[in-house]
Amino acid sequence: MDVLRSELLLQRAVDMQFHVFVGLPEIDRLRIDQPQVGHSGNVGDVLGSHGLRIRIASYAASAYSGANPVGNVVALPLMYVDRGLAVLGLRAGSAAIENLQHARIARKIRNELEEGVERLYNPLPLHHANALSISLPTMLVAGGCLVFPDRFHASTFWDDIVNCNVTAIQFQGVIPAILLKLPEQPQERAHRVKFVLCAGCEPGLHEPFERRYGFPLVEMWAMTETGRMTTDHVEPRMIHTRALGRSVPGAELRAVDADDNEVPAGKPGELVIRHSARSPRQGFFSGYLKNKEATEEAWRNGWFHTGDMVQQDESGMYFFLDRAKNIIRRAGENIPAAEVEERITAHDKVKQVAVLAVTDEVREEEVMALVIPKRPEDANEAFARELFDYCNERLAYFKTPGYFLFVQSLPTTSSQKIQKVRIFAPGVDPRKEPGVIDLRSLKKPARTSKSTA
């Protein structure tokens, strides 16, 4: 079973639904031997070698003529390139490919892609839904090539894009901020990229990104559970906002209150989504592993509850506010942490930031910013005061952080998202951590001058 040393690409292609989604283990070095066509094996052996237990329906091995069939599992051959850069050469040519779980997503992107010529670059792990559920099936359907490194490398990103003749990119919203802080280099304009599909780009970085690199950044929204995505792709795109798309057939959206009542335009609410009234769960995951109660709770009243707070305008466009758990509640005001992070990230001296809620005995919660400065010597109270004033000029006073803490690093997931739950150990009061700078006394509403006759 030498062939099984590679990451196995497992897809169910029967009724276009997951049985249960289980992420494949991340493999530091992707490697595969030459395909051994005709090799036989047992699905249980295959999964056992990865320590997984998954029910997999049969997948037609003929879906990819160069695949190595192992029982019901198809392992697509990988070509190992310099620095762990792996390239999947994929060929469409079977009706089975059209039945992939996420083919509907692939077709949406495919409208912008040419058959058999595209090279899509995704620096996120292959087991991540972003790559496995969107990038991979897109290239299967389009007959293109999926290029992915061992992880995101900012310093060699544009070398990869140019040397691999990449024509499209997909990544997460933290990456534009990192790339824009790099010095300009010739490779960033020597590419063939048509567009990038990105989830969660900061609005203030959207236009500078497109202007500097010369291709559109299309904002998207998706979840592992939903099996579909929404995008702000129709011109004129709302690139200075957090627009994520409109309700469309097959991906019906609503914003609801705590009682699941639809909220009017202009009011914040939780984003819920379904396929349709007749078949709300079509194409979605079938459940959380061994947790039927959590599955049914997420699907209450026939809509999947995303946990994302959004707001709709009169045109039907939905705008992302923040994860419900990332809304800071201060003195009756709802403060999206993402909004504060956007402002601080835009400061020239800031490399990265995470904003979270800390307890306040008077106002319920207070805003705290953990900042990685570009220069270590800027980690001081003077710079904290500079950031405070910077935020105070651009935000409502109550949104400005009352606490600042300079850190050397922030924990991230394999997809480069900051893991806020790992910043402090359970039971730790962030306010009492060494180095915390308390500027709450400066948070005051602006005085309005009164004219006299």
C-alpha angles and dihedrals in degrees: 000000000000089000089066092069087090128080105274116225106219122189133167113219107176112090097359093253136109119244092205124335114232119171115235116240115266112250116207095210120031112213137160135176123229111294113267102210111208094026109147129207145148122266090223090056091050094052093040090059088061096042091243134133112201133151108230126186118217118284120201108248088206089070088090118029093206095048125119108231115215107177105297094342127091119206111198113216116251127206111216112220135182118305093011093298107156124198124197114202105204130187126195117210109124136079087230091072090057088059096058114134093249101034090120089061091046092053091054091058092036090070086075096042134079122233115261100352108076128108113197118197120204120172093191123100116277092234090057114100090235091065102026097044101036115015098042099047090042091059091042092055094041094044090235138132128269115211121191133165126216086261141332112300112186095190094056100029096108092042088059093046093051100037093049093045090235115193101183137020136204125192147132128280097256092067099067090057091052094047094047091056092058120096114262115266134183094245093065089071099034095074136108096221116146098187145332124233109214136177116211107001112174108251092229091058098045100083095039089052094052093043094050100043101032104232135088122266107213113206116222140178127207144144132209090240097052103057091211140070140214124218142191093224104131115100130274086046117199094236095160092062139051093258111162104177144274135280111275135172108286092022107055114180136198138171112222139181127234090282093050093252113145111251122221124251113286095030123103119241143153115281113240125182140189139167094239142316090262096050108012096171099046110133094005126114113279097228152319112279110272092341111102092159093059090047093053092044090055089049098047116149092009097293129100109238110220101188089231120126115222142167128215127214128211092269092059096254115143121218124202116234104172144290108296090241090053094059109109114215110210121170092329094314122118111222120188107219089211091062092055091044090053092055095047094044089057091064111106094228096051123094100179139345141191122197122199143162123263128187119273118188093210106031099032094237138018132202118254126186123202107198134192105201120210089235118042091216089066092067095106142104094264091060091045088056089048090053091046092054091044091055094041091058092052105034139047106275094248091058094057111102115260091197130044128190123180114215136180096225144359125219114252138186124241087267091056096253115143111250101217093180089064098050093086129025118248112279095020118131104221091204091066097050117120112266098024112149114211113208099158092119089067094057104103132141115256114263117241117217118230119218119223127211 
